[in-house]
Amino acid sequence: MSTSVTSSRGAGTAGAAAGSGTPESPGTAPTTGGRAGKAGRPRRGHDLRGLAEKNALLVLLLGVVVFFSVLPASSERFATSENLAVILGTQATVALLALAVVLPLVSGYFDFSLGANAAASGVLAAGLMSKEDMSLAVACVVCLVFGSLVGLFNGVLVTRFGLNSFVTTLGVATLLGGLIQWYTGGQTILVGISPALVDFGSINVYGVPAVVYVVLLVALVLWYVLTHTPYGRSLYAIGANPRAAKLVGIRTDRYVTASFVLAGAVAALVGILQLARTGSATADSGNSLLFPALAAAFLGATAVRPGFFNVVGTLIGVLFVSITVSGLTVASAAAWVSPVFNGAALLAAVGLSTYLGRARGRAS
Amino acid sequence: MSTSTSADLAVVVTGMTKSFGPTRALDGAGLTLRRGTVHALLGGNGSGKSTAIKVLAGVHPGDAGHLVVNGREADVAGWSAADAAEAGLRFVHQDLGLFEQLSIAENVALAAGYPTRVGRSVRWKELRAHVAELLERFEIDARPEQPVGSLRPAQRTMVAIARALQDRDDGEAVLVLDEPTATLPAHESEALLAAIRRRADLGQTVMMVSHRMQEVLAVADDFTVFLDGRSVAHLVGGTDVAAPTEAELVAHMTGRAFDGEAGRERVAVPQQAGEAALVVDDLHGGPLRGVSLSAWPGEIVGVAGLVGSGRSALLTTIFGVHRPSGGVLRVLGREQTGREDVKARMRQGVAYVSEDRVGESAFANLSLRENLSASVLRSFWGWRGMATTAERRSAEELVVSHAVKAGSVDHDFATLSGGNQQKAVVGRWLRRAPRLLLLDEPTQGVDVMSRVDIYATVRAAAADGCTVLVASSDFFELSTLCDRVVVLRDGVVDSELTGDELTPDHLTAATQSSVLTAGDAR
């Protein structure tokens, strides 16, 4: 599996090629003289910069909120609870998919099939209910199993057979896109979808769409898993150095495969929520969800725990992008402004995190 | 100082000072290199020798000091990389900066530029001729079109040296080598040092940094010792001056009297009584072709042998990284099926420190705390999640008990020096209280003081009844640390040395003679 790990490892830490093998990597004694000297310097400067780094995205987010609340073109309609509910509701699926994307990324693996997995799960759920007359609960369970199996397939290919995760999951994504076309015949599934599900997708609880609570619940669980279990800590260790992880007794293949399975299950949940929100399942490839999710995950890796993919940062990333886009829309900016902004924000975030990583002596 | 005139001096540095924030890395250090000699720059981690080299190279701007290189006077404060190159200083770092897949010629050309025709197409023939001449001059037995990856380690270093000196081989050039032998096995570093010695005899001025005292003593004429940013000793060699002893040099490096032989005394030779902790019988797999050996609790057993003899493979097989293809393996009284993986062996009480610290031990971007607890993650887990407070406290205790110098356990592991990283890696394993400890090149690229700490730690573990297996290419290490040493040759145990036989010379003889017999056998 070593080849796949190294070739796809860029993802392990957002601080670019900070991983193993860089010529000036740590541990070589010659650099130590200076280093040892630096270790003794007062930590205040270090901490301040760390603090700024950790919270930069959050501060930026607040800045954007203030900006659009004050801007005459948007102030009237932007800072309203209705607008907030709309933003949260529409971005819930992106946020959840971003969380799914983070799981394999933590240990250094891409999963580009998660968007297609979500789309396929949504279509499958709709199809099971409308064509097979299954109950909502059974359809959901079948979907979650389906999503997990897709994840398992990816995980086994990537770990057991050592295939490159980038290419493998791209292949699986394309394959799933084709299967969606076959299953739906290119038609949108409109009828037979459980009204309970559609109701759930449209109600607000305490002024916030119900689906948002699902996202928060999953986020809480994943946050716990990634930061507060030996499993999550092991995933980060694999991301930092897969060979060393293996030698401290971490069963890397199993753990990585499990992260793909978990991500697949979350993606299936995204499909179900998407179905609940829209009330119909279109023959879509799911990529329109995947790219904003990827962007949010990478943005998130610049915050909270800079240099590492993390749950809270990812949520902030989603909010940052969606609130800005909403603000631009409310301020009636032209349609091309949003994608340009998204792209620029992502480049700036990745650039900034790489730069800060270097300044800290990580990737230099 | 000696009576040498200034014309004999290639480099004279005085009062070199450099601070990083409030830390003084260099505090008025001085250095004098005589032309045509090998000069060793010594000092523990953090003594300022790396900083001195970086200031000389113009990588870090110095704060103050005076500098004379080949008669050119300059202020340290304004010294730049261009000035260093212009004055004839040439640097070869531990990481050689060679591209393994490219040919020697291409590697040389990437530094000096390709000779080109009009229209920028490369004149390959001219390049090859130039490189062939360079290889000849530096006595490297290789062809220009050969990929660097196919060379022996010592040859690679020589290619890097030749590349650095290609445009300036006029006797004025000063070659600075930063730990040239740190990652080389013993016989390779011997070859390299011999080559360096020959360059010096031809008039080349060389300054080298090395942690391996034996080598430094064998090759260097003069010595400068740094301690806390100051040069505390200048030892100028000559025909009428006795070379310093290792104990003398280490005493300068530590600033206190240091008994180099202290490491040798053994509290008591452990009894090979009761049940063996490790029984290996006719073990096959990879390069192993029937290894048999036993080790008892409290014993430190060395494993010597040339590269490819199965030295490392024996350890990884016992640890469960590789499955044996045949033979008997009994670990701590339990017969192994051979299908156990690393985790299963760890549960049985086995621990392993890889020879490749950067590649296989360090989580460079994770904190020291996370590196220390990587082997015991589960023990900090409860229903409320990871007990980070307990984890931090235990990490701080480990840092103290293993004498790891670190600003904070929350700093990135990469910010630690090599010696401190290694001590932390050893600590990571010893906190599991293993009953069988496998160490592969435990002090490679580690400074003398850290080495002493690591030896003390290993001995303490053995005294507690842990069985230790040490694979090393450093014969001095094996003879210092081990109770007995088995010599592997072609995947089988060739001989075993104990007691008075256990000296670096005997070990050299034992491994080298196995080369001779191996040659006959084929």
Interface residues (C-beta under 8 A of the other chain):
Chain A: T13 G15 A18 G19 S20 G21 P23 E24 S25 P26 G27 T28 A29 P30 T31 T32 G33 G34 R35 A36 G37 K38 A39 G40 R41 P42 R43 G45 Y224 T227 H228 T229 P230 R233 S234 Y236 A237 A240 N241 R243 A244 A245 K246 L247 V248 G249 I250 R251 G307 F308 R360 G361 R362
Chain B: F20 G21 P22 T23 R24 A25 G43 N45 G46 S47 G48 K49 S50 T51 A52 I53 K54 H60 H93 Q94 D95 G97 D178 E179 A182 V209 H211 F319 V321 D341 V342 K343 M346 Y352 S354 R357 V358 G359 E360 S361 A362 F363 A364 N365 L366 E370 A374 S375 L377 R378 F380 W381 R384 G385 M386 K405 A406 G407 S408 H411 D412 F413 A414 T415 L416 S417 G418 G419 N420 Q421 R428 G445 V446 D447
